[in-house]
Amino acid sequence: MNLSPVVLVTGTDTGVGKTITTAALAAVLHGTGRSVAVYKPCQSGAADGDSDAAEIVRLAGVSAEAGVVLQEPMAPVAAAALDGTPLPSLAAHAERIRELADAHDHVLVEGAGGLLVELDSDGGTMADLGSLLAAAFVVVVRPGLGTLNHTALTLEALSARGLDVLGVVIGSWPASPHAVHNSNRQVLGTLRVPLLGALPGQASELSPADFRAGAAAWLNGVPA
């Protein structure tokens, strides 16, 4: 199985490790000599000084950009309403992603929150964006209690829309896992889609060199 030119990175929730997983995927691909661009349709929480694009550039050493930057750490529609900022349409995001795909071997698209969070004022979601682009998904999940249900729901929603899933990534694996973590990891490895790997919980604190060196081992299930 070959990795799709456009890969959408979604998650079972917010804070599950989508940015770090996107950075690790980018580092793995870049390390094989491929050109990679990262696109985030909606970056919220800019008032806190956080920038997912900047973090990806720092850790993976690839280009990254956001379609719109919003100040409040909220879902895009709510954050845009407070900012008084119009949200780009899903079609506009798709057009920019296609432009990046024409100039790179791979484009990784990091979502906001979970799969069905609305990205524009017309109710368009990451699932809808995947349909527009005929892209494949990577689903980032938690290791702890509740993750099996959240993962199953996300995979069911993708399947119902006929969208391809490359696999699942555990976005933050604890240094000292408990029984529930180990049990969940075992079950996640038996799903109908592959478990592509797990990122250490402190991966973002590594130096860029160490992060890039470790990425291939963490994501050893990513197809070539």
N, C-alpha and C positions, 0 to 999 in steps of 0.2 A: 504494500500500500504506500503510495506517495503522498506527501503532505500537500494539501491544497495551496494554491497561490494566495488565497485570502482565507484567513482563519479568524473567526470571531471568538474571543475569550469572554465567556459569561460565567456567572457564579450562582450558587444557591441562595446567596444573600449578599448584603454589603459587608465589607470587612473580612472576606474569606481568603484574601490573598491574590486577587486578580492581577493587580499591578505587578507584584513580584513574580507571579507565574508568567505574565506577559514578558517581563524582562528576561526571565530564564529561558523561555522559548526563543526569544530574539537572540540571546547569547549563544544558544545551541546552534541555531541556523547560521548566524554570523560566523561562528567558529568553523563551520564547514565551507566557508568561502562564498556564501550566498549573500546577496544584498537584501536587506530587511528594512522596512519602514513600519512604524507603529502609529496608529491613529486612534484617538479617543473621541468619540462624537461629542460627549458632554463632560467637561471637567467642572465639578462643583467643589465648594469649600476653599476657593482661592483666597478668601479673606484670612484663612488660617495660615497662609503661606505655603500650603501643600500644593504640589504639582506632580501628578502622576507621570506626565510626559518627561519632566526634568529628572525624575527618579529613574525612569527607564533609560534615558540617555546616559545618566551617570553609571548605572550598573551594567548595562549591556553594550554601550558604545555605538548605538544605532540612532538614526533620526526618529523623532517622535513629535507629534503635534496634536492639538485639540481642535475640534470643530467649533466649540464655543466654550468660554470660560466664565463660570458663575461664582459669585462670592459666597453664598450660604452653603453649608454642608447638608444639603437636602436633595431630594429627588429633583431631576432637571426641571420639570414643569413648575414645581413650587418655587425652586430657587430662581428661575427666570422671572416669575411673577414678582417676587420681591425686588429683584434687580431692575425690573422694567426692561429686560433684554429679550428681544425676539429669538426664538429657537430656530435654527436651520431645519428645513424639512428633511425627512428621511431620504428623499431623492437627492438633495444637495449633499448629504453625507455619502451616499452611494457614488455620486459622481466624483467626489474627491478621492474616495477609496480606489475607484477604477483608474484615476489619474496616477495614483501612487503605484498601483499594480502594473501599469504600463512601464514604469521606470525601475521596478524592483522585482526580485524573484519572489518575495513573499511580503504580504501586508498582514500585520496582526492588528486586530481591532478590539480594543478593550471596552467592555460595556460599563454601564453605571448601575450599581446594585445588581438585581437579578434579571432574569431573562425577559420578564414582562413589564419592567419599569418603562414608562413612557418617555420617549426621547424628544418628541415634538408635540406641537399643539393639536395635531390630528390623531393622537393616540398611537403613533408608530413606536414599535418596540425593537429590541435587539433581534427577536425572532423574525419580525417583519423585515428588518435589514438583511438578515441572513437569506430570506427568500428572495429579496431583490437582487442579491449578489450571487445567489446559488453557491454560498460559502459553507464551509464546514465549521463545526463548533468544538471548542474545548470547554469543559465544565469544571470550574474550580469549586471544591467542596471543603467543608470543615472535617476535622477528625473526630469531634466529640459527639456527645449525646444529641440525637435529633437529626444527624446528618443523613442517615439512611432514608428517612422519609423525604427530606428536602431534596436529596439527590434523585430519588425515584420520581418525585413530582416534576422536577426540571427535565429529566430524560423523557418522561411521558409527554410533556408539553412539546418537546422537540420532535418526538416521534409522530405525534398527532399532526404536526405540520409538514411531515415528510422531510425534515432537515437532517443532514448528515452530522454525526458526532464522531470526532476522532478519538475521544476518550475523556477520562476524568483525571484531575490532578488534585491531590490533597495540598491545599495552599499553605498550610503552616503546621508542620509535624513537631510535636513537643519533644524537648530534649529528654524528658523522663516520661514516656507514655504510660498511661494507666491501662487497666484491663479493657475498658471501653474503647480506648483508641485502637489497641491491637485487634480487638474483635471487629470493630468497624472497618479497619483496613483490610482484614481478611475478607469480609463480605463485599467491600467495594471491588476487590479483585475478582469477584465471581459475576459481576454484572455483564450484561449483553454487550457493553462497550469496554475497551481496555482501560485498566488503571495505568496511566502513563508515568506516574511517579509521585513523589512527595517532596516538598521543599522544607528544609529545616526552619523552625520557627524564628530563628534569628538571622535568616539569610540576608535581610536588608542591611544588617549591621556589618556585613563583611566588606572588605575592600573590593573595588571593582574587579581587580585581578583575581582575587579568591572567588568572588561570585561567578565570574565567567568560567573559571577553572572547574568549579563544582557543578555547574548547571547540567552538563551532559550526564553526570552520574545521578543527579537527582531525577532527571527526566529521561531515564534510560528506555522508556517505552515509546518515546516519540518516533514516529516513522521517518525514514530517511527521505 
